[in-house]
């Protein structure tokens, strides 16, 4: 693999990570590496709920 091709691949996954991070409010981005190369980027988004129990909210 040439130096230029390697640089394009790095820019590609870095951009994907940047996009996933900017799209999240709460969550995580995980980078999967196989044999020294990034092969997968996963994101998990969390939904934050109020601290008040659901039962208490319905009785009001």
C-alpha positions as CSV (number, residue, x, y, z in Angstrom):
1,X,0.0,0.0,0.0
2,X,1.4,3.4,-1.0
3,X,1.8,6.2,1.5
4,X,-0.8,8.3,-0.3
5,X,-3.4,5.4,-0.1
6,X,-2.7,4.9,3.6
7,X,-3.2,8.6,4.2
8,X,-6.6,8.5,2.4
9,X,-7.7,5.5,4.4
10,X,-6.8,7.3,7.7
11,X,-8.6,10.4,6.7
12,X,-11.6,8.3,5.7
13,X,-12.1,6.6,9.1
14,X,-11.2,9.8,11.0
15,X,-13.9,11.7,9.2
16,X,-16.4,8.9,10.0
17,X,-15.5,9.1,13.7
18,X,-15.8,12.9,13.6
19,X,-19.3,12.7,12.1
20,X,-20.4,10.1,14.6
21,X,-19.1,12.1,17.5
22,X,-20.8,15.3,16.3
23,X,-24.1,13.5,15.9
24,X,-24.2,12.3,19.5
25,X,-25.4,14.1,22.5
26,X,-24.8,11.2,25.0
27,X,-23.2,7.9,23.9
28,X,-20.0,6.4,22.7
29,X,-18.0,5.8,19.5
30,X,-16.0,2.6,19.3
31,X,-13.2,2.0,16.8
32,X,-12.6,-1.7,15.9
33,X,-9.0,-2.6,14.8
34,X,-8.1,-5.8,13.0
35,X,-4.4,-6.6,12.3
36,X,-3.4,-3.0,12.8
37,X,-6.1,-1.5,10.5
38,X,-9.4,0.2,11.5
39,X,-12.1,-2.1,10.1
40,X,-15.2,-0.8,11.8
41,X,-16.6,2.2,13.6
42,X,-19.6,1.8,15.9
43,X,-21.7,4.4,17.7
44,X,-24.1,3.9,20.6
45,X,-26.5,6.7,21.5
46,X,-28.0,6.9,25.0
47,X,-31.3,8.5,25.8
48,X,-31.3,10.3,29.1
49,X,-34.4,10.1,31.2
50,X,-35.4,12.3,34.1
51,X,-34.4,11.1,37.6
52,X,-38.1,10.9,38.7
53,X,-39.6,7.4,38.6
54,X,-42.3,6.8,36.0
55,X,-44.9,5.9,38.6
56,X,-44.5,9.2,40.4
57,X,-44.9,11.1,37.1
58,X,-48.2,9.4,36.2
59,X,-49.8,10.2,39.7
60,X,-49.4,14.0,39.4
